[in-house]
Amino acid sequence: MLEHVRNLARRIAHDDFRHGLGKWAVGLESGGSVNAERGVLDIDVPGGATVWFRERLHGPYVLEYTATPVSADGANDRVSGLNNFWNATDVRSPVVEQRPAGLRLHGPGAVH
């Protein structure tokens, strides 16, 4: 079914993570780094991070990505949660903020 949707769909937004974070707004809970280069969005943080896609998406769409949690010997390497929110809006401000208390969510809220 997903292949059928892909064949019918037209791409409305895309990031190949080769040109920096211009399409993204980043909020860090406890420091760390978020980088987009060489085809990878690398989130290396000791606490939480929120990474917002700046472009507003309209109409029906499919979100597709691959995530690889790192469990190695790095200071921040741990397998934790990966939360996903789409059609989320911060109701307090037009500026993207990282705190979830003021979010208005549509559809399924989070996947762990």
N, C-alpha and C positions, 0 to 999 in steps of 0.2 A: 504494500500500500504506500509506504513512504517513497519508494521509487516512482510510483505513479504520480504522486504529488510533486516530486522533483521535476518530472518531465513536463508537467503542466505549468509549473510556477515560473515566474520571472523574478530575478533577484532584485530586491528593493533596498538592501543594505549589505555591506560586506566589509570585513577588515582582514587582511592577510597578515597582520602583525609584523610588517616589515618597515613601517614608516612612523614609529613612535606612538604616543598616546593621544594624538590630536582628536580622535573620535571618542575618547573616554575621559571620564572624571573619576578620580581616585580619592578615596578616604581611607586613612590608616588609623587603626585603633591604638597601636603602640609602636609606631615607626616601622621600619623595614623598607622594602622597595617593590615597585611594580614597574616593569619595563615591557615594551613591545618591540622586538627586533628579531631578525632572522626567522620569521614565521612563527614566533612563540610569544604568547602573553605570559610572562614569568612573574608570579606573585610570591615573593620571598619575605614573609612577615612573621614576627614573633607572636602576634595576636591576630585580631580580625582585620579584614580589608573589605571594602565595598568598591566595586568597579562598575560604574554606570556607563552604558552606551548613550552618548549624548543625543543622537538622532531619534526623534519620535517616530515610531513605526505605526502604520495605519493598515487596516484591512486584515484579512486572514494571512497568516504567515507561518513558516516553520523556522524554528531556531535549531541550528545544527552546529555542534562543536565536539571536540575530543578533549577530555581533561585527564591529566596524568599526575596524580598525587605523588610526591616524592617522600620516600621513607629511606633516607640514607644517613650519612654522618654529619650533615650540615647543622648549624645551630638552630635553624628553623624547620628542619625536615621532620615532619610528622604527618600522619594521615589523619585528617580532621574532617570537618563537614564542608560540603560544597552546596551552598544555597543558591537557588535560582528564582528570581522574581521577574516577571514580564508584565508590561502594561502597568508598571508601578509609578506613582507620582508622589512627590513630597508635597503634602497639602499645606505645609507651613510657609513655603518659600519657592519662588521660581528658580532659586539656586539649588543645585544638587547638594544634598547633605548625606552623611553616612548613617545617621541614627534611624533605626527602623520604626521608632514609636510614632512617627507622623506619616507613615506610608499608607496610601490607598492602593489596594491590590485588586486585580481582576483576574479571574480564572484561578487555576491551581497556584498556590502561593510559593511553596518551597519543596525542593527535592533534596533529601539528604543521602 
